[in-house]
Amino acid sequence: MTLDTPTVAFITVLVICLQGGILTALWLIHRDMRGIGFWTAGAVLVALGVLGAFLRSNTMPSAALAAANITIVGGLVVTWWGIDDFFQRRPSYRLGLAILALTVVGVTWFVVTGNSRMRVLFLLGLFALMAGLRLYSMLREINPGTRFSQILTSVALGAHGIYYLVLATAIYSLPPVDKPLAQLPLFGWLFLIPMLLSIVVVFGIVLLVNQTIATRLQESARRDVLTEALTRRAMEEMAADELARSRRHGLPLSLLLLDIDHFKLVNDQYGHAAGDTALRQFAAAVRRCLRREDVFGRLGGEEFCALLPSTAVEGAAQLAERIRQSVANLAVEAGGNRLSLKVSIGVASLGEHGGSWDELVNQADRAMYAAKRAGRNRVVTAGAPASVA
């Protein structure tokens, strides 16, 4: 059983148009997500290019064929940009435009010279190149929440690239003839392979978007909306992991408990909007002092904490002092008013025989209240006398 050219053309155009429709619907639903607009535009360009290749004008067949080929490559370039944009990376616009310019020159030359064999080989090479670039962008950074969809899409893209290279090798081995694709055995069935792989790619993209949304929802539930610090529950979950790691490897672990001094006066005198601004800027100032591996959370109100892995009490106290100075130097602009903030910080560290999260919090809490009693705006280490700031 063989598939004739009209049947292949109909199946190809139908599948490509369906893919464009699916991605367009995805874009209409999730317009706020980066990258989907690129994917939709790329799918539409590929669909127009494929449709134009099969329905090219009889009066200007060469020009129509060249335009269709260029449009297909342009669509692949745009979808490649979409992958980088989706993962919040800057797309390689210059390289993409260079590939598109090369396509215009190459396709035009081979169409004008009537060398259909070299034109097909040239296009297959570009298709393989674009599959490789999209594969690289998809695997460049694997996110835990989207691992399955990224790998699934990457497998389909990799199979795409291999298919085009194998097809180009098969055509190159044939003697120079017009319409070289039609000379291949099982020509019609061979064209179904990229169609099936394209369906897998679109399915992977839809799954990638859904997994990304689910991951963001989970992350937003773990983050305080105002300050972007971890919530109390998320902080306790992270602390359990860090405590287990500290015990397992015998590493020190310290905790800072931070409470903004006289914060109620800020809300009473300047309003809650000013208080929210102060909390955001306070949290940002603290994060600038922390390391990447430190865990920062909001326990409630104006009380925050920072868990410091692999940090002994002396290093934690030094970091706490840097935070105190950074907050003291902070000038908060809110509602035309210039506010200054002060913070009292309690420092605690795991004992020689370890301890629980509650014990660590209680020690830091007692140290923090000792700082409050000693006059505020200072750092107190658990078990040490309050020092003057």
N, C-alpha and C positions, 0 to 999 in steps of 0.2 A: 504493500500500500504506500502510495506516494502522495505528497501534498503539492499541488500546483501553485504557481506564483500568485494568482488572485486569492487563493485560500490563505496562503502565508501572509499576504498583505493585509487581508481583512482581520486575521487573528492578531497580527502585530499592532495595527492601528487601534483595534478594540482594547487590547491590554494596556497600551500606552495611554489612551484616553481615560480608561478607568483609573489608572494610577494617578493621572493628573487630577481627576475628579476627587479621589480620596484625599490627596494632599491639599487640594483647595478647601475641602470641607474641614480638614484639620486646622488649616490656617484661619478660617472663619471662626472656629471655636476657640482657638488659642492664639489670638493676635498679639497678646502681650509677651509671648515667648519668642526669644530670639532664634533666628535660623529657619523657622518654618516658612517665612515669607520667601527666603531664598530657595528652599526646596520646592515650594509651589511654583515659583517662576521658572525654575529649572525644569520641572516636570512638564509644564505647559510648553516651554521651548522645544523640548525633546519631542513632545507629541506633535507639535506643528511641523517640526523638521521631518519626522517619519511620515506624517500625512502628506507633506509636500513632495517627499521623495517618490511616493507611490502615485500621486495625482499630479505630477508636474505638467506644466503647460506643453501642449504640442507645438505651439508657435516658437517658444524659446525653451526647449528642453534642457539645453546645457546650462543656461543661466539659472533655471529653476532648480536643477539638480545641485548645482554649486551652493545656492542659497540654502537648500534643505540640509545639505551636509554641514555647512557652517553653523546653521541653527542648532543642529543636534549637539555638536561639540560645545557650542555656547551654553546650551542647557546643562551639559555635564559639568562645565566650569562653574556655573552658578550653584549647582547642588553641592559641589565641593566647598565653595565659599560658605554655604549654609551650615555645613558640619562644623567648621571652625567657629562660626558665629554662634551656633547653638551652645557650644561649650565655652562661650565667652572669651574666645581668642580672636585676635585680629586676622581676618582672612587675607590670604596672599593675593591681593588684587593685582600687583604688578606681574607676578608669574602667570596668573590666569589670563590677563590681557595679552601677555606675550604668547601664550599658547594659542589664544584666539587669533592673534595676528598671523602666527605661523600657519594656522588652519586656513585662513583666508588666502594667503599666498599659495600654499601647496595645493589646495583643492582647485583654486582658479587655474593654476598652471596645468594640472593634470586634466581638467575638463576641457580647457582650450586646446591642448595637444591631443585630446582624444585617447589618452592612455588610461583606460578604465581599470586595468589590472593594478597599476601603480597607485591609482587613486584609492582603490579598495585597501591595498596594503598600508597606504599612508593613514587612512582613517582607522583601520584596525589597530595600528600602532598607537594612535592618539587615544582610542577607546581604552586600550590596555594601560596607557599612562594615567588617564583620568581615574581608572579603577584603582590603580596603585596609590595615587595621591589621596583619594577618598578613604582608602583603607588605612593609610598612615594617619590621617586626621582623626579617624574613628578610634584607632587604637593608641593614639598619642597619650591619652590620659584615661585610664580605666577608673570609673567611679564605682564604689561598692554597690550603690543602689541601682545602677544601670548596667552592671556587668554583663548579664545575660543578653540584653538587647544589643549592646555594643558588639559582643562576640558574634552573635547571630548575624547581624548586618555585615560585620567584617568578613565572615566566612563567605557570604554571598558575593561581596565585592571582590574578594580574592579569587573565587571561582570565575567571576566575570573576567578578570584580568587574564587568568590562565586560558579561558575559552578563546579570547580574542588572539592571544599569542599562538595557540595551537591552530586556530583557523587561518591566521596569517601565514604560518609555516606550510600548511596544506596548500594554500593558494600559490605560494611562492614556488612550490615543487611542481606545479602544473605548467605546461607550456603556455606562452603568452597567447591568450585568446580574449575575445570580447565577452563581457559578462562572465567573469571567472567564477563567481559564486554559483551560477547555475550549472557549472561543470562538476561540482562536487557531488559525490554520492550522498544520497539521503539529504539533498539540499534543503527540502522543506522542513524536515524534522530537526535539522541542525539549528534552524532559526527559532525553534521553540525553546531551546536551552536558555538563551539570554532572556526570553520572556518570563520563563519560570523563575530565573534568578532575580529578575527585576521585581517580581511579585514578593519574593522573600525580602528584598531590600525595603520595599514599601511597608511590609508587615513589620520589619525590624524598626523602621522609623516610627511607626505608630506606637509600637511597644516602648520604644525609647522615650517618647513624649509622655506616655502614661506612667512609666517608672520614674521619670524625672519629677512629674507632678506629685506622685506618692512620696518620693524622697523629700521634696520641699515641704510637704504637709507635715511629715514626721519631724523634720528639722524645726519648722516653725513652732510645733508643739513643745519642743525642747528649749526654745529661746524666749526670753522676755521681749515682748514687742517693743517696749520703749527703749531699752538699753542694749538689746541684742546679746545680753549675758545669758548664760544657762539658767534655766529655772531651778528651783530647789530640788525637785525630783530628779532632773537630769544631772544636777551636780552630785547628788547622792549616788547615782548610778556610776558616774565617772570616778567618784571617790572610792567606790567598792573595788573597781578594777585597779586603781593606783595603789590601794592598800595591799591588795593581793600581790601585785608586782613588787611592791616594796619589801614585803615579808619574804617572798620567794627568792629574791636576789640580794637581800640584806642591804637595800638602799635607803638612804634617809628620805623623809617625806615631811614637809612642813605646810602649815596652813596660816593664811592671813585672814583675819576678820576685820572688816573695814566698816565704820559707821560715820556718816557725814555729821559734823557737829552743828547743832542748832538748826537742823534742816526744817523743822516745823515753822521757824520764823520766816524762812524764805517763802513758803506757801502762804503764810498768814499776811505778810507784808506786800508781796509782789504777785500773788495768785498762783494757781496750780500750773498754768501754762509756763510761767517762769521756772517753777519747780521741775517740770518735765524737762525743760531745756537744760537746767543745771544737772539733772541726773544723767542725761545723754552725754553731756560734755565731761562729767566726772568719770563715767564708764570709759569713754574714749581715752581720757588721760591715763587711767589705770592700765588699759590694754597696751598703750604705747610703752609702758615700763616692763610689761611681762614678756616672757619668752614664748616661742611658738608652742612648746610642750606644756606650758602652764595652763591651768583650767580656771576660768573666771566665771563666777555665777552671782546671781542676785537672790538673796535669801528672803527678801521682802522689804517693802518701804525703802528706806535709805541705807539698808544694811547689805553689804556685799561680802564675798569671800574669794580668795584665790588659793588654789591648791598647787603646791610647788613640788613636782617630782624631782627626786635626786638632789634635793636641797637640804642642807643641814640648817640648824636654827640660826647660826651666825650669818649665813648667806641670806636667809629669809629676812632677818632683821635689817640687813643692809638694803635689800630690795624694798622693804616696807618704808624705810626712811626716804628712799628715792621717790616712792609713790607719794609720801606725805608732802615732800617738797614740790613735786610736780602739781599736786592739787592746790597747794598754797599759792603757787604762781599762776594758777588758772584764773582768767578773767572771763566771766560768763556774761554775755550780752543778752538780755531778755527784756522785751517790752520797753526799750529805751533806757533800761537800768543796767548798771555795771555791778555785778555781784562777785563776791569772793567767797571761796569755800575753804573749809578746814576739815580734816578727817582724823579720827582716832583709830589706831590700828593695834590689834592684839596679835601676837605671834606665838605659835605653838608648833612643836615638832613631836614626832613619834618617839616614845621612850626606847630604851635598849631592848626591851622585850616586846616591842610592838604595842598595839592598842587598837581600839575600835574608832570608827568615824565619830561616834557620839562623844567619846572621851577627848578626841582631838578638838572637836568643836567646843566642848565645855571649857577646855584649857584656854583656847584662843578667846572665848567669850569672857572668861574671867580677866584675862590680860587686857582685853579691850575696855572693860568697865573700870579697870584700874587706871587706864589712860584717861578715861572720862573724869574719874574722881581726882586725878592729879592735875586737872586743868585743861584737858582736851588738847587737840592738835599735837599729838605725840605718839610715839611707838613704844609699846611695852611688850616685853617677852615674858611668856609664862614662867613663873618662878623667879623673876628678876624684879628689882624695884623700879618704879616709874622714873624715867629720866625727863629732864626739862627739854622741851623742843626749842 
